[in-house]
């Protein structure tokens, strides 16, 4: 494939990066660590915990927390949390909401080795409280340890500021599975410690992660995660967490339809592969040496043609765009789509 290096010069500047998102393999259930969303990514996290009352009632009581956050530039993020069944007694409603910002002022992005630190100011509307957290975590190999100091201006709707200390750890069994736990407690007063444990899973070939959790915390705000359930039942809650990143750049073609972009070879193709419905139509394409293969994107999303052994990636291939490669040498050339790794194919050159 002598022609492929020539195509690299045309496409290297536009090579599509892998999708990134928050991974639960680097934080415990009730601690956020240093995580900041990437720019142009809206992160949606759902924590759903529940309690089943004793018989004969057997009522199913839900305790969900919704988090929306997005990044701005490098190391800065803004977010909003909404929790039901709040542990804060102030006001008639049981709903709790919190706005927060996070500035990672030390260390690289989540999941990298070494020390990371972040500052998180927040305002809790139900408590009428200006809160804050200084957090740090350290990652080495399969282990991440986390710690945080929280200052709550009006803890749980009361008067007088209080400080909470929190710590946790994540042990990754492999690249897809981890076990995690954490512990937090307010200093002073008659308070119950907050704790959680979980089994965390990175879903293969996707930016999503999932966790099964047990905790005595009802909501994942700074205040909610600083005090456990008191005078139960319930004494603890079961539940799960799911992370969903929305990469806004993927929706660009909806608003700015592309007229198409041709990359690489321009001659007659021996085989054309139409990309549609987030898939390549055939796993294997067979051609003879010296012939051209052309990919045409019929999806409304960007794709890429990234060779796993030899050859440059196509870069972002927009809707109606095409990419062609001339294969000069016999061999087997597997490829995939970088934004959607589950899309795979093979070119066999005789």
N, C-alpha and C positions, 0 to 999 in steps of 0.2 A: 504494500500500500504506500507507494512513494508519494502519491498526491495528497495524502492526509496531512502531513506536516505543513503543506502550503495552506490548507484550509485553516490551520491553527492560527496563523497570523491574522486572519480575517475575523476570527471568533473569540480569541482569548479575552478581549476586553469585555465581552458580554456573557461570559460563562456563567451559568445559573448556579447559585450556591444551594447547598442542601437546606431543606426546611429546618427551622429551629423553633424551639418552644420550651416552656417550662417543663422540666422533667421531675417527677416525684422521686426519682432515684437519688436526688441530692438534697432533699429536705424531709423533715418529719411532719406528721399530720398537723400539728398546731404551731409550727414555726415556719416563717417565710424565708429565713436566711438572707442572702444577698440578692435574690432573684429580682431582675428588672426585665420587662418585656423588650424585645427588639423594636426598633422604630418601624412603623407601618404594620405592626402586628397587634391585633386586639385579642387579648387572652381572656377566655371565659373558663372559670373553674367552678365546679359544682361540688360542694360537700353536702352529702345527704346522710344525716344520722337519725335514728329512730328508736322508739321504745314501745314495747307491746305490754299493755297492762295485764295484770293477772286475771285468771278466769273468775267469774263467768263472762266478764265484759270483753276481754281480749281486744281492746281498742288499739289501733295502730296510730301512734303519735309521731309526727315528723318534725325534724329540726334541721331544715336546710339552710345553707349559707351560699349565696351567689357572689362571685367576684368577677368584676370586669376591670381590666387594666390595659394600658398601652404604653409604649416607650417613646421617648423623645431624645434624639441624639444618642449619645453613648453614656450609659450608666444612670439614666434618669427615667423614672416612670411615674404615672399617675393612675390611681385606681379608685374603685367604689365597691363597697361590700354591703350586702343586704342580708340580714338574718331574721328568721322568725323565732318565736318562743324565746325571746331574749331573757337573759338572767338579770337584766337591769330593771329594777322595780319602778323607776321614775316614769310617770305618765300612765295613761289608761291603755295604750296600745302595747302589744307584745312585740311589735316589729322594731328592729334595730338597724340603723344604717351608719356607715362610716365612710368618709373620704380620706384618702391618704396619698402621700407622695413618697417615693423612695429614691435616694441618691446613693449609688454604690461608689464610694470615694476611694476604695482601695481594692486592688485585685482585678483580674479579668472576669469574663462572663461566667455564669453558673456552670459548674461541672469541670472547670479547669483546676489544676493542682495548685496547692498553696493556700495562702491566707486571703480572705475577702472580708470586707467590712462595709456596712451600709447604715445610713441614717433615715429613719422613717417618721416624719411628723404626720399626725392624723387628727381628725375632728370627729367625735362621736355625737351624732345628733340626739339620740335618745337620752344619753347621759348629760348632754350639754357640756361636754368635756374636751379640752384640748389635750391630746395625748402624744406620746412620742416613744420611739424605740431606737436604741443603738444595737445593731446585731453584728455578729461575726461568725464565720465558719472557716474550717480548715479541711481541705481534701487531700488525702494521700492514698493512692492506690484505690482499694475497695472501701475505704472508710471516709466518712465525712462527719465531723463533730460540729455542733452548732451551739451558740450561746447568745443571750440577749438580756439587756437591761431595759425595762419599760418604766416610764413615768406617766401616771394617770392623774390628770388634773382634778377630775371629780369622779372618783371610782364608783361605778354602779349607781350613779345619781346622788351620791352622798357629798359631803363637804370634806375638804382637806385632801391634799394630794397624797398618793401612795406610790411606792416603788415595788415593782415585781421583778424577780429574777427567773430566767428560764434557760434550760439547756436540753440538748438532744443529740442523737446520733443516728446515722444511717450506715448500715453494712450491706454492701452490694454482693449478693451471692454470685452473680455473673452480670453480663451487660444488659440483662432484661429483668432481673428480679432482685429486690432488696427488702430487708427488714428494717424497721425504724421505730423510734420511740422518743418521747420527750416528757419533761416535767417542768412545771412553773408554779411559783407561789408568791403571793403578796407578802411583803414584809410588814409585820405588825398586824394586830387585830385578829379576830376569830374568823379565819378564812380556811377554806378547803383547798388543798393543792390541786392543780390541774394536771392531768396526765393523758397520754395517748400512746397506743402502739398500732402498728400497721404492717401489712405486707404490700409492697409497692411493685408495680409492673410497668415496664416500658413496652408498649404494643409494637411488635416488630413491623418494620417498613412503614412507620407512620410517626407523626410528631406527637401523638397522644400518649398519655400515661394514665394509669388507673391504680386505685388502692382500695383494700379492704381494711377497715379501721375499727378500733374499740377505744372509746374515750369517755371521760366524764365532763366534757366541754360541750355546750350547746351550740355556740356560734364562734366563728373564727375571726372575730375582730380582735384588736389589741386587748380590749377589756374582757371580752368573752373568753379569750385564751389564757387569762391570768387567774381565773378562779374556777374551781370545779363545782359540780352539783353538791348541794348541801341539804341534809335532812330528807333524803329520798324516801320512797322510790320516786323516780329512778335513781340509781347510784351510778350507772354507766349507760352508755348508748352504743349501739352497733351502727355501722354505716359504710359508705364508700365515697370515694372522691374520683372525679374525672376531669382531666385538663383538655381544653379544646382551643387551639390557636387558630385565629382567622387572619390569614395573610392577605392584606388588602390589595396588594399588587396583583393577586390572582384574579381579582374582579375587574381589572382595568379594561379588558376587551369588551365587557358589558357596556361601558360608557364611551370607549374610544375604539370602535371596530378597526381592525387592521386591514390594509389593502394587500397584505401578504409581503413576505420577505424571502428572497431566494438566497441561499448560502451554498458555497462549495461549487461543485461541478455544474455545468449548464448544458451538457450534451444530452443525447437521447438515453433514457434509462431502460435497462433491461428488466427492472422490477420496480414497481411503485407500491409503497406501503402507506395506506391511508390511516392516520391516527384518529380514532373517534371513540367516544364513550369510555374514555380513560383506559384504552387498551390498544395494543397492536393487533391487527386482524389475524396474523399467523405467527406462531412461535418461531418458525424457521423459514428463511428465504434463501433459495439456492440460485447461484449464478456462476458464470465462468470468469476466470481471471481476465482483467481488462475491462470488465463491464461496470456499469453505474447502477447504484440503488438510490432511489429518491423517496424521502418521507414527506408526506403532506399532512399538515395539521388541520383537521376538520372540527376540533373541539373549540369551545369558547375560551379555554384556558391555555396558558403557555405550557409547552412541553420542552423536552430536550432529548437529543440522541447522544448518549454518553457511552463510549466504548470502554469495556472493563479491562482489556489487556493492551490494546494499541489504538492510537488515534485520539484526537482532541474531541471535547464535547462540542455540540453544535451551538451552544449558547441558547438563550431563550428563543424558542421557536413559536411565534405568535399564531393566533388563529389565521388560517388561510396561508400561512407561511410554509416554505418548503426547504428541505436540506438534502443535498446529494453528495455522495462519496463514490469515487472510482477505486475499486479494489484491484490492485495490480498483482497481488501474490495469493496463491491458494492458501486456505486456512479456515479456521473457525473464529468468528468475531462476535462474541456476545456483547449486548448493549442493554441499556436501561434508560428510563427517564429520571433525571435527578430530582425534580420536584415531586415525582410520584414513583418511588422506587419499586413498587409492586408491578409496574409496567416493564416487561422484559421481552427481549427477542434475540435472535441469533441470525447472522448472515454466514452461510457456508459457501466458500469460494472453491470451485473445483479447478 
